[in-house]
Amino acid sequence: MPEMIKAFHREYPNCKIFLEGFDHNRLKHHLIDHDSDVIFTTHDDITDLAAVKYYHLFSGHFVALVPADHHLSDREELALDDLAGEKILLMDNNWCPPEQLKLQETIRKKVDDLDISYVNDVEIVSLMVKAGLGITVMPSFGAL
């Protein structure tokens, strides 16, 4: 997230930035209702908003956040089967852009023996992973 804010600020140095955490649906409503001029989101999250202009700042990819002392933490890549039997932390639907939601649904449906907990904040899910409470997946720009 800090890299995204830096990139935006480089492009628009005179824009004052106020950061506030909202779920992605609420962010879109703030934009539509003109309560916000700019939101940071993924392109797939605003395809249904014809009156909104999207500016691409950078590309990302999905990453798995794994506790440092977890047996999978030294892996460069994880397959779905690697998650079998693991504690998984998924973002609830209000906090999850469409492509992430699709990935989470794939994990939920195709991986056996999951212990799933739902979380409603990116910072909280990162804290939970650091505390050893499970593994999560998210866009690389959201990984704190």
DSSP file (Angstrom, degrees, kcal/mol; ACC not computed):
  #  RESIDUE AA STRUCTURE BP1 BP2  ACC     N-H-->O    O-->H-N    N-H-->O    O-->H-N    TCO  KAPPA ALPHA  PHI   PSI    X-CA   Y-CA   Z-CA
    1    1 A M     >        0   0    0      0, 0.0     4,-2.2     0, 0.0     5,-0.2   0.000 360.0 360.0 360.0 -42.4    0.0    0.0    0.0
    2    2 A P  H  >  +     0   0    0      0, 0.0     4,-2.5     0, 0.0     5,-0.2   0.890 360.0  53.0 -58.7 -36.3    2.7    2.6    0.7
    3    3 A E  H  > S+     0   0    0      1,-0.2     4,-2.5     2,-0.2     5,-0.2   0.893 107.9  51.0 -64.3 -38.4    4.2    2.0   -2.8
    4    4 A M  H  > S+     0   0    0    137,-0.2     4,-2.2     2,-0.2    -1,-0.2   0.910 111.1  47.5 -64.9 -42.7    0.7    2.7   -4.3
    5    5 A I  H  X S+     0   0    0     -4,-2.2     4,-2.7     2,-0.2    -2,-0.2   0.907 111.9  50.3 -66.1 -41.8    0.4    6.0   -2.3
    6    6 A K  H  X S+     0   0    0     -4,-2.5     4,-2.4    -5,-0.2    -2,-0.2   0.922 110.5  49.8 -61.2 -44.5    3.9    7.1   -3.3
    7    7 A A  H  X S+     0   0    0     -4,-2.5     4,-1.8     1,-0.2    -2,-0.2   0.912 112.8  46.8 -62.0 -42.8    3.2    6.4   -7.0
    8    8 A F  H  X S+     0   0    0     -4,-2.2     4,-2.5     1,-0.2    -2,-0.2   0.928 112.1  49.9 -64.1 -44.8   -0.1    8.4   -6.8
    9    9 A H  H  < S+     0   0    0     -4,-2.7    -2,-0.2     1,-0.2    -1,-0.2   0.858 108.2  53.1 -65.7 -35.6    1.6   11.3   -5.0
   10   10 A R  H  < S+     0   0    0     -4,-2.4    -1,-0.2     1,-0.2    -2,-0.2   0.907 113.8  43.6 -62.2 -41.0    4.4   11.4   -7.5
   11   11 A E  H  < S+     0   0    0     -4,-1.8    -2,-0.2     1,-0.3    -1,-0.2   0.845 130.3  25.0 -73.1 -34.6    1.8   11.6  -10.3
   12   12 A Y    ><  +     0   0    0     -4,-2.5     3,-1.6    -5,-0.1    -1,-0.3  -0.618  69.6 166.2-130.4  71.7   -0.3   14.2   -8.4
   13   13 A P  T 3  S+     0   0    0      0, 0.0    -1,-0.1     0, 0.0    -3,-0.1   0.711  75.1  54.0 -66.4 -21.2    2.0   16.0   -6.0
   14   14 A N  T 3  S+     0   0    0      2,-0.1     2,-0.5    -5,-0.0    -5,-0.1   0.461  83.3 104.5 -92.7  -0.3   -0.5   18.8   -5.2
   15   15 A C    <   -     0   0    0     -3,-1.6     2,-0.4    -6,-0.2    -3,-0.1  -0.689  70.0-134.0 -82.6 127.3   -3.3   16.5   -4.2
   16   16 A K        -     0   0    0     -2,-0.5     2,-0.5     2,-0.0    -2,-0.1  -0.661  21.2-147.0 -80.5 135.6   -3.9   16.3   -0.5
   17   17 A I        +     0   0    0     -2,-0.4     2,-0.4     2,-0.0    -1,-0.0  -0.899  20.3 178.4-112.3 129.6   -4.3   12.8    0.7
   18   18 A F        -     0   0    0     -2,-0.5     2,-0.4     2,-0.1    -2,-0.0  -0.991  17.9-152.6-125.4 119.9   -6.5   11.7    3.6
   19   19 A L        +     0   0    0     -2,-0.4     2,-0.3     2,-0.0    -2,-0.0  -0.790  21.5 163.8-100.1 134.9   -6.5    7.9    4.3
   20   20 A E        -     0   0    0     -2,-0.4     2,-0.6     2,-0.0    -2,-0.1  -0.987  34.5-121.5-147.0 137.3   -9.4    6.2    5.8
   21   21 A G        +     0   0    0     -2,-0.3     2,-0.3   100,-0.0    -2,-0.0  -0.706  42.3 152.2 -88.3 121.7  -10.2    2.5    5.9
   22   22 A F        -     0   0    0     -2,-0.6     2,-0.1    73,-0.0    -2,-0.0  -0.955  48.6 -97.7-136.9 157.4  -13.5    1.3    4.4
   23   23 A D     >  -     0   0    0     -2,-0.3     4,-2.2     1,-0.1    72,-0.2  -0.379  45.5-104.5 -69.1 160.7  -14.7   -1.9    2.7
   24   24 A H  H  > S+     0   0    0     70,-1.0     4,-1.9     1,-0.2    71,-0.1   0.801 118.9  53.5 -64.2 -30.8  -14.5   -1.8   -1.1
   25   25 A N  H  > S+     0   0    0     69,-1.0     4,-1.9     2,-0.2    -1,-0.2   0.918 110.2  47.0 -68.7 -42.1  -18.3   -1.3   -1.5
   26   26 A R  H  > S+     0   0    0     68,-0.2     4,-2.3    -3,-0.2    -2,-0.2   0.886 109.2  55.2 -66.2 -38.2  -18.4    1.6    0.9
   27   27 A L  H  X S+     0   0    0     -4,-2.2     4,-1.8     1,-0.2    -1,-0.2   0.926 107.2  50.1 -59.0 -45.1  -15.4    3.2   -0.9
   28   28 A K  H  X S+     0   0    0     -4,-1.9     4,-2.7     1,-0.2    -1,-0.2   0.897 109.5  51.1 -61.9 -39.9  -17.3    3.0   -4.3
   29   29 A H  H  X S+     0   0    0     -4,-1.9     4,-2.7     1,-0.2     6,-0.3   0.882 106.3  54.6 -65.9 -37.2  -20.3    4.6   -2.7
   30   30 A H  H  <>S+     0   0    0     -4,-2.3     5,-2.6     2,-0.2     6,-1.6   0.894 111.5  45.9 -61.2 -38.6  -18.1    7.5   -1.4
   31   31 A L  H ><5S+     0   0    0     -4,-1.8     3,-1.2     4,-0.2    -2,-0.2   0.936 114.0  46.7 -69.1 -47.8  -16.9    8.0   -4.9
   32   32 A I  H 3<5S+     0   0    0     -4,-2.7    -2,-0.2     1,-0.3    -1,-0.2   0.889 114.0  48.1 -61.6 -40.5  -20.3    7.8   -6.5
   33   33 A D  T 3<5S-     0   0    0     -4,-2.7    -1,-0.3    -5,-0.2    -2,-0.2   0.395 113.9-118.2 -82.7   3.1  -21.8   10.2   -3.9
   34   34 A H  T < 5S+     0   0    0     -3,-1.2    -3,-0.2     2,-0.2    -4,-0.1   0.746  80.7 124.5  63.7  26.5  -18.9   12.6   -4.4
   35   35 A D  S   <S+     0   0    0     -5,-2.6     2,-0.3    -6,-0.3    -4,-0.2   0.673  79.2  31.8 -82.5 -19.2  -17.8   12.2   -0.8
   36   36 A S        -     0   0    0     -6,-1.6    -2,-0.2    -7,-0.1    -1,-0.2  -0.984  61.7-160.1-134.3 146.6  -14.3   11.2   -2.2
   37   37 A D  S    S+     0   0    0     -2,-0.3     2,-0.3     1,-0.3    -1,-0.1   0.740  81.9  22.1 -92.6 -27.8  -12.6   12.3   -5.3
   38   38 A V        -     0   0    0      2,-0.0     2,-0.3     0, 0.0    -1,-0.3  -0.997  60.2-176.9-141.9 140.0  -10.2    9.4   -5.5
   39   39 A I        -     0   0    0     -2,-0.3     2,-0.7    -3,-0.1    -3,-0.0  -0.978  26.2-128.5-131.5 151.7  -10.1    5.9   -4.2
   40   40 A F        +     0   0    0     -2,-0.3     2,-0.3     0, 0.0   -13,-0.0  -0.894  53.5 130.8 -96.6 118.4   -7.4    3.2   -4.5
   41   41 A T        -     0   0    0     -2,-0.7     2,-0.2   -14,-0.0    -2,-0.0  -0.899  56.8 -83.9-153.3 179.2   -9.0    0.0   -5.8
   42   42 A T    >   -     0   0    0     -2,-0.3     3,-1.3     1,-0.1     4,-0.5  -0.641  35.2-119.6 -92.9 153.6   -8.5   -2.7   -8.4
   43   43 A H  G >  S+     0   0    0      1,-0.3     3,-1.5    -2,-0.2     4,-0.4   0.884 112.9  57.8 -59.9 -40.1   -9.8   -2.3  -11.9
   44   44 A D  G 3  S+     0   0    0      1,-0.3     3,-0.3     2,-0.2    -1,-0.3   0.703  98.3  63.6 -64.4 -18.2  -12.1   -5.3  -11.6
   45   45 A D  G <  S+     0   0    0     -3,-1.3    -1,-0.3     1,-0.2    -2,-0.2   0.672 109.4  35.7 -81.0 -17.5  -13.8   -3.5   -8.7
   46   46 A I  S X  S+     0   0    0     -3,-1.5     3,-2.3    -4,-0.5     6,-0.2   0.270  77.1 109.5-121.1  12.3  -15.1   -0.6  -10.7
   47   47 A T  T 3  S+     0   0    0     -4,-0.4    -1,-0.1    -3,-0.3    -2,-0.1   0.761  80.1  56.9 -60.8 -23.0  -16.0   -2.1  -14.1
   48   48 A D  T 3  S+     0   0    0     -4,-0.2     2,-0.8     1,-0.1    -1,-0.3   0.419  88.8  84.2 -87.0   2.3  -19.7   -1.6  -13.2
   49   49 A L    X   +     0   0    0     -3,-2.3     3,-1.6     1,-0.2    -1,-0.1  -0.794  52.8 177.2-108.8  89.5  -19.2    2.2  -12.7
   50   50 A A  T 3  S+     0   0    0     -2,-0.8    -1,-0.2     1,-0.3    -2,-0.0   0.800  77.8  56.0 -63.5 -31.1  -19.4    3.8  -16.1
   51   51 A A  T 3  S+     0   0    0      2,-0.1     2,-0.4     0, 0.0    -1,-0.3   0.379  91.3  91.9 -85.2   5.8  -19.0    7.4  -14.8
   52   52 A V    <   -     0   0    0     -3,-1.6     2,-0.5    -6,-0.2    -3,-0.1  -0.851  67.0-142.9-107.1 135.7  -15.7    6.6  -13.1
   53   53 A K        -     0   0    0     -2,-0.4     2,-0.5     2,-0.0    -2,-0.1  -0.832  14.3-151.1 -96.2 129.5  -12.3    7.1  -14.6
   54   54 A Y        -     0   0    0     -2,-0.5     2,-0.5     2,-0.0   -12,-0.0  -0.875   7.0-165.0-103.7 131.7   -9.7    4.4  -13.8
   55   55 A Y        -     0   0    0     -2,-0.5     2,-0.5     0, 0.0    -2,-0.0  -0.974  17.3-137.4-116.2 120.0   -6.0    5.3  -13.7
   56   56 A H        +     0   0    0     -2,-0.5     3,-0.1     1,-0.2   -14,-0.0  -0.653  26.8 171.8 -78.6 119.5   -3.6    2.4  -13.7
   57   57 A L        -     0   0    0     -2,-0.5     2,-0.3     1,-0.4    -1,-0.2   0.838  63.0 -30.3 -95.1 -42.5   -0.7    3.0  -11.2
   58   58 A F        -     0   0    0      0, 0.0    -1,-0.4     0, 0.0     2,-0.3  -0.977  61.0-102.1-167.2 167.0    0.9   -0.4  -11.3
   59   59 A S        -     0   0    0     -2,-0.3     2,-0.2    -3,-0.1    -3,-0.0  -0.703  35.1-178.5 -98.8 149.7    0.3   -4.1  -11.7
   60   60 A G        -     0   0    0     -2,-0.3     2,-0.3    80,-0.0    -1,-0.0  -0.696  11.9-151.7-132.0-174.2    0.1   -6.6   -9.0
   61   61 A H        -     0   0    0     -2,-0.2    79,-3.1    77,-0.1     2,-0.3  -0.941  34.4 -84.6-152.9 167.9   -0.4  -10.3   -8.4
   62   62 A F  E     -A  139   0A   0     -2,-0.3     2,-0.3    77,-0.2    75,-0.0  -0.610  43.9-174.5 -82.8 141.9   -1.9  -12.5   -5.7
   63   63 A V  E     -A  138   0A   0     75,-2.8    75,-2.1    -2,-0.3     2,-0.5  -0.924  21.9-129.5-129.6 156.3    0.4  -13.5   -2.8
   64   64 A A  E     -A  137   0A   0     -2,-0.3     2,-0.6    73,-0.2    73,-0.2  -0.923  16.2-147.8-103.3 130.8    0.0  -15.8    0.2
   65   65 A L  E     -A  136   0A   0     71,-2.8    71,-1.8    -2,-0.5     8,-0.0  -0.895  23.0-178.8 -97.4 123.8    0.9  -14.4    3.6
   66   66 A V        -     0   0    0     -2,-0.6    69,-0.1    69,-0.2    63,-0.1  -0.967  34.6-100.7-126.0 135.7    2.3  -17.2    5.7
   67   67 A P    >   -     0   0    0      0, 0.0     3,-1.9     0, 0.0     6,-0.2  -0.254  35.0-119.4 -54.4 143.3    3.4  -16.9    9.4
   68   68 A A  T 3  S+     0   0    0      1,-0.3    62,-0.1    62,-0.1     5,-0.1   0.808 112.1  45.3 -57.3 -34.5    7.2  -16.7    9.5
   69   69 A D  T 3  S+     0   0    0      4,-0.1    -1,-0.3     3,-0.0     2,-0.2   0.288  88.0 116.6 -95.4  11.4    7.5  -19.9   11.6
   70   70 A H  S X  S-     0   0    0     -3,-1.9     3,-1.8     1,-0.1     4,-0.3  -0.499  75.3-120.9 -80.1 148.4    5.1  -21.9    9.5
   71   71 A H  T 3  S+     0   0    0      1,-0.3     3,-0.3    -2,-0.2    -1,-0.1   0.677 113.4  50.7 -65.2 -16.5    6.4  -25.0    7.6
   72   72 A L  T >  S+     0   0    0      1,-0.2     3,-1.6    -5,-0.1    -1,-0.3   0.448  82.6  95.1 -95.4  -1.5    5.3  -23.4    4.2
   73   73 A S  T <  S+     0   0    0     -3,-1.8    -1,-0.2     1,-0.3    -2,-0.1   0.727  79.4  54.9 -67.3 -21.7    7.0  -20.1    4.9
   74   74 A D  T 3  S+     0   0    0     -3,-0.3    -1,-0.3    -4,-0.3     2,-0.2   0.480  84.6 108.4 -90.1  -0.5   10.2  -21.0    3.0
   75   75 A R    <   -     0   0    0     -3,-1.6     3,-0.1     1,-0.1    -3,-0.0  -0.539  58.4-153.6 -78.4 140.2    8.3  -21.9   -0.3
   76   76 A E  S    S+     0   0    0      1,-0.2     2,-0.3    -2,-0.2    -1,-0.1   0.833  83.6  14.9 -77.1 -36.0    8.5  -19.6   -3.3
   77   77 A E        -     0   0    0    -14,-0.0     2,-0.4     2,-0.0    -1,-0.2  -0.967  69.4-147.7-138.0 152.9    5.1  -20.7   -4.6
   78   78 A L        -     0   0    0     -2,-0.3     2,-0.2    -3,-0.1    -6,-0.0  -0.966   6.9-149.1-122.0 140.4    2.2  -22.6   -3.1
   79   79 A A    >>  -     0   0    0     -2,-0.4     3,-1.1     1,-0.1     4,-0.5  -0.655  34.0-107.7 -95.5 160.8   -0.2  -24.9   -4.9
   80   80 A L  G >4 S+     0   0    0      1,-0.3     3,-1.7    -2,-0.2     4,-0.3   0.894 119.9  59.5 -55.5 -40.3   -3.8  -25.3   -3.8
   81   81 A D  G >4 S+     0   0    0      1,-0.3     3,-1.3     2,-0.2    -1,-0.3   0.777  92.8  67.2 -61.2 -26.3   -3.0  -28.7   -2.4
   82   82 A D  G <4 S+     0   0    0     -3,-1.1    -1,-0.3     1,-0.2    -2,-0.2   0.750  95.0  58.2 -64.4 -22.4   -0.4  -27.2   -0.1
   83   83 A L  G X< S+     0   0    0     -3,-1.7     3,-2.2    -4,-0.5    -1,-0.2   0.554  75.6 124.2 -86.2  -7.7   -3.3  -25.4    1.8
   84   84 A A  T <  S+     0   0    0     -3,-1.3    29,-0.2    -4,-0.3    30,-0.1  -0.296  82.8   7.8 -57.1 131.0   -5.1  -28.7    2.7
   85   85 A G  T 3  S+     0   0    0     27,-1.6    -1,-0.3     1,-0.3     2,-0.1   0.460 103.1 127.7  79.0   1.9   -5.6  -29.0    6.4
   86   86 A E    <   -     0   0    0     -3,-2.2    29,-2.1     1,-0.1     2,-0.6  -0.477  68.6-108.4 -90.7 160.0   -4.4  -25.4    7.1
   87   87 A K  E     -b  115   0A   0     27,-0.2    48,-2.3    -2,-0.1     2,-0.4  -0.795  42.5-163.7 -82.1 122.2   -6.0  -22.6    9.0
   88   88 A I  E     -bc 116 135A   0     27,-2.6    29,-2.5    -2,-0.6     2,-0.6  -0.926  14.2-155.0-117.7 133.6   -7.1  -20.1    6.3
   89   89 A L  E     -bc 117 136A   0     46,-3.4    48,-0.5    -2,-0.4     2,-0.3  -0.934  19.3-174.8-107.8 113.9   -8.0  -16.4    6.8
   90   90 A L  E     -b  118   0A   0     27,-2.8    29,-2.6    -2,-0.6     2,-0.3  -0.844  26.3-116.9-111.0 146.7  -10.3  -15.1    4.1
   91   91 A M  E     -b  119   0A   0     -2,-0.3    29,-0.2    46,-0.2     5,-0.1  -0.588  36.3-113.0 -76.9 139.9  -11.5  -11.6    3.6
   92   92 A D    >   -     0   0    0     27,-2.7     3,-1.8    -2,-0.3     4,-0.3  -0.306  34.9 -98.3 -70.6 163.8  -15.3  -11.2    3.9
   93   93 A N  G >  S+     0   0    0      1,-0.3     3,-0.9     2,-0.2    -1,-0.1   0.771 120.7  56.7 -57.3 -32.2  -17.2  -10.3    0.8
   94   94 A N  G 3  S+     0   0    0      1,-0.2   -69,-1.0   -70,-0.1   -70,-1.0   0.748 112.3  41.9 -72.3 -21.8  -17.4   -6.6    1.6
   95   95 A W  G <  S+     0   0    0     -3,-1.8    -1,-0.2   -72,-0.2    -2,-0.2   0.300 100.5  87.2-104.2   8.5  -13.7   -6.3    1.9
   96   96 A C    <   -     0   0    0     -3,-0.9    42,-0.0    -4,-0.3    -1,-0.0  -0.931  68.7-138.3-121.4 117.6  -12.8   -8.4   -1.1
   97   97 A P     >  -     0   0    0      0, 0.0     4,-2.4     0, 0.0     3,-0.4  -0.291  39.4 -98.1 -65.8 161.2  -12.5   -7.2   -4.7
   98   98 A P  H  > S+     0   0    0      0, 0.0     4,-2.2     0, 0.0     5,-0.1   0.843 120.1  48.0 -53.8 -45.1  -14.0   -9.5   -7.4
   99   99 A E  H  > S+     0   0    0      1,-0.2     4,-2.0     2,-0.2     5,-0.1   0.886 113.3  48.4 -67.7 -36.4  -10.8  -11.3   -8.5
  100  100 A Q  H  > S+     0   0    0     -3,-0.4     4,-2.8     2,-0.2    -1,-0.2   0.905 109.4  53.4 -66.8 -40.0   -9.8  -12.0   -4.9
  101  101 A L  H  X S+     0   0    0     -4,-2.4     4,-2.4     1,-0.2    -2,-0.2   0.903 107.7  51.0 -60.9 -41.0  -13.3  -13.3   -4.1
  102  102 A K  H  X S+     0   0    0     -4,-2.2     4,-2.2     2,-0.2    -1,-0.2   0.925 111.1  48.1 -61.2 -44.6  -13.0  -15.7   -7.1
  103  103 A L  H  X S+     0   0    0     -4,-2.0     4,-2.4     1,-0.2    -2,-0.2   0.923 111.6  49.8 -62.4 -44.2   -9.6  -16.9   -5.8
  104  104 A Q  H  X S+     0   0    0     -4,-2.8     4,-2.9     1,-0.2    -1,-0.2   0.897 109.8  51.0 -62.2 -40.1  -11.0  -17.4   -2.3
  105  105 A E  H  X S+     0   0    0     -4,-2.4     4,-2.4     2,-0.2    -1,-0.2   0.884 108.7  52.0 -65.4 -37.7  -14.0  -19.3   -3.6
  106  106 A T  H  X S+     0   0    0     -4,-2.2     4,-2.5     2,-0.2     5,-0.3   0.937 112.2  46.0 -61.4 -46.7  -11.6  -21.6   -5.6
  107  107 A I  H  X S+     0   0    0     -4,-2.4     4,-1.8     1,-0.2    -2,-0.2   0.940 113.4  49.4 -60.1 -47.6   -9.7  -22.2   -2.4
  108  108 A R  H  < S+     0   0    0     -4,-2.9    -1,-0.2     1,-0.2    -2,-0.2   0.872 119.1  37.2 -61.4 -38.9  -12.8  -22.8   -0.4
  109  109 A K  H  < S+     0   0    0     -4,-2.4    -1,-0.2    -5,-0.2    -2,-0.2   0.797 123.8  36.6 -86.0 -29.9  -14.3  -25.3   -2.9
  110  110 A K  H  < S+     0   0    0     -4,-2.5     2,-0.5    -5,-0.2    -3,-0.2   0.583  97.2  81.1-105.3 -10.6  -11.2  -27.2   -4.0
  111  111 A V  S  < S-     0   0    0     -4,-1.8     3,-0.4    -5,-0.3     2,-0.1  -0.854  72.2-134.8-103.9 130.0   -9.0  -27.5   -0.9
  112  112 A D  S    S+     0   0    0     -2,-0.5   -27,-1.6     1,-0.2    -2,-0.1  -0.445  73.6   9.1 -80.8 150.0   -9.9  -30.2    1.5
  113  113 A D  S    S+     0   0    0    -29,-0.2     2,-0.3     1,-0.2    -1,-0.2   0.869  78.7 172.6  57.1  49.1  -10.1  -30.0    5.3
  114  114 A L        -     0   0    0     -3,-0.4     2,-0.7    -6,-0.2   -27,-0.2  -0.653  31.1-150.7 -89.5 146.0   -9.8  -26.2    5.7
  115  115 A D  E     -b   87   0A   0    -29,-2.1   -27,-2.6    -2,-0.3     2,-0.4  -0.918  30.6-167.5-109.7  98.5  -10.3  -24.3    8.9
  116  116 A I  E     +b   88   0A   0     -2,-0.7     2,-0.4   -29,-0.2   -27,-0.2  -0.741  17.6 178.6-100.8 134.1  -11.6  -21.0    7.6
  117  117 A S  E     -b   89   0A   0    -29,-2.5   -27,-2.8    -2,-0.4     2,-0.4  -0.973  21.9-136.3-123.5 145.2  -12.0  -17.7    9.5
  118  118 A Y  E     -b   90   0A   0     -2,-0.4     2,-0.3   -29,-0.2   -27,-0.2  -0.840  18.3-169.2-105.5 141.4  -13.3  -14.6    7.9
  119  119 A V  E     -b   91   0A   0    -29,-2.6   -27,-2.7    -2,-0.4   -24,-0.2  -0.920  16.3-157.2-128.6 149.8  -11.7  -11.2    8.5
  120  120 A N  S    S+     0   0    0     -2,-0.3     2,-0.3   -29,-0.2   -29,-0.1   0.012  71.6  54.8-120.7  29.7  -13.0   -7.7    7.5
  121  121 A D     >  -     0   0    0      1,-0.1     4,-2.4   -98,-0.0     5,-0.2  -0.918  64.9-140.9-161.9 134.6   -9.8   -5.6    7.4
  122  122 A V  H  > S+     0   0    0     -2,-0.3     4,-2.1     1,-0.2    22,-0.2   0.902 105.5  48.8 -64.2 -43.0   -6.5   -5.9    5.6
  123  123 A E  H  > S+     0   0    0      1,-0.2     4,-2.2     2,-0.2    -1,-0.2   0.892 111.7  50.0 -65.0 -38.3   -4.4   -4.7    8.5
  124  124 A I  H  > S+     0   0    0      2,-0.2     4,-2.6     1,-0.2    -2,-0.2   0.918 109.6  49.6 -68.0 -42.4   -6.2   -7.1   10.9
  125  125 A V  H  X S+     0   0    0     -4,-2.4     4,-2.2     1,-0.2    -1,-0.2   0.896 111.1  50.4 -64.6 -37.4   -5.7  -10.1    8.6
  126  126 A S  H  X S+     0   0    0     -4,-2.1     4,-2.5     2,-0.2    -1,-0.2   0.917 111.0  48.9 -63.6 -42.7   -2.0   -9.2    8.3
  127  127 A L  H  X S+     0   0    0     -4,-2.2     4,-1.8     2,-0.2    -2,-0.2   0.900 109.6  52.3 -62.0 -41.6   -1.7   -9.0   12.1
  128  128 A M  H  <>S+     0   0    0     -4,-2.6     5,-2.7     2,-0.2     6,-0.3   0.897 109.8  48.5 -63.4 -40.2   -3.4  -12.3   12.4
  129  129 A V  H ><5S+     0   0    0     -4,-2.2     3,-2.0     1,-0.2     5,-0.3   0.946 110.6  50.6 -63.8 -47.2   -1.0  -14.0   10.0
  130  130 A K  H 3<5S+     0   0    0     -4,-2.5    -1,-0.2     1,-0.3    -2,-0.2   0.816 107.2  55.5 -59.8 -30.1    2.0  -12.4   11.9
  131  131 A A  T 3<5S-     0   0    0     -4,-1.8    -1,-0.3    -5,-0.2    -2,-0.2   0.449 120.2-111.2 -82.3  -0.3    0.5  -13.8   15.1
  132  132 A G  T < 5S+     0   0    0     -3,-2.0    -3,-0.2     2,-0.2    -2,-0.1   0.702  78.9 129.5  83.1  19.9    0.5  -17.3   13.6
  133  133 A L  S   <S-     0   0    0     -5,-2.7     2,-0.3     1,-0.2    -4,-0.2   0.501  73.3 -55.8 -89.3  -3.2   -3.3  -17.6   13.4
  134  134 A G        -     0   0    0     -6,-0.3     2,-0.3    -5,-0.3   -46,-0.2  -0.946  54.8 -75.1 157.4-176.4   -3.4  -18.7    9.7
  135  135 A I  E     - c   0  88A   0    -48,-2.3   -46,-3.4    -2,-0.3     2,-0.3  -0.880  39.1-174.9-113.7 144.1   -2.6  -18.1    6.1
  136  136 A T  E     -Ac  65  89A   0    -71,-1.8   -71,-2.8    -2,-0.3     2,-0.4  -0.910  16.1-141.4-133.8 165.3   -4.3  -15.6    3.8
  137  137 A V  E     +A   64   0A   0    -48,-0.5   -46,-0.2    -2,-0.3   -73,-0.2  -0.970  32.3 146.2-124.1 144.1   -4.2  -14.6    0.1
  138  138 A M  E     -A   63   0A   0    -75,-2.1   -75,-2.8    -2,-0.4     5,-0.1  -0.976  53.6 -69.5-163.4 166.8   -4.4  -11.0   -1.2
  139  139 A P  E >>  -A   62   0A   0      0, 0.0     3,-1.7     0, 0.0     4,-0.7  -0.381  48.6-118.1 -62.7 146.2   -3.2   -8.7   -3.9
  140  140 A S  G >4 S+     0   0    0    -79,-3.1     3,-0.8     1,-0.3   -78,-0.1   0.825 112.5  59.1 -58.1 -33.7    0.5   -7.9   -3.6
  141  141 A F  G 34 S+     0   0    0      1,-0.2    -1,-0.3   -80,-0.2  -137,-0.2   0.710 104.2  52.1 -70.9 -17.7   -0.2   -4.2   -3.1
  142  142 A G  G <4 S+     0   0    0     -3,-1.7     2,-0.5  -141,-0.1    -1,-0.2   0.596  80.4 109.0 -91.6 -11.6   -2.3   -5.0   -0.1
  143  143 A A    <<        0   0    0     -3,-0.8   -20,-0.1    -4,-0.7   -79,-0.0  -0.528 360.0 360.0 -70.9 119.3    0.3   -7.1    1.7
  144  144 A L              0   0    0     -2,-0.5    -1,-0.2   -22,-0.2    -4,-0.0   0.416 360.0 360.0 -95.8 360.0    1.6   -5.1    4.7
